[in-house]
Amino acid sequence: MSETTEETAEEVLDTIDETGFGLAAWASIASVALALFYYYVRGDKQRGQFVGLWPATILGLAAYLRLGEIKQLLQEAEN
């Protein structure tokens, strides 16, 4: 790897907090907890299943946005 690519990779890694979990991961964990609450505690199985689909969507959107950031950083490093 070139120096600029290594520096770019370090910049991307610096955006993740110390635990390795970003905002999307915490939102997904909260969504799973909410889904379990609706499904088991409130007995609303349909709503629990609906909310249970959110984590995949949240993580997919976060991955898409992160890839966009990485692409932009790499393009800036080339110039």
Sequence and secondary structure as in RCSB ss.txt:
>XXXX:A:sequence
MSETTEETAEEVLDTIDETGFGLAAWASIASVALALFYYYVRGDKQRGQFVGLWPATILGLAAYLRLGEIKQLLQ
EAEN
>XXXX:A:secstr
  HHHHHHHHHHHHTS TTS  HHHHHHHHHHHHHHIIIIIS  HHHHHHHHTHHHHHHHHHHHHHHHHHHHHHH
HHH 
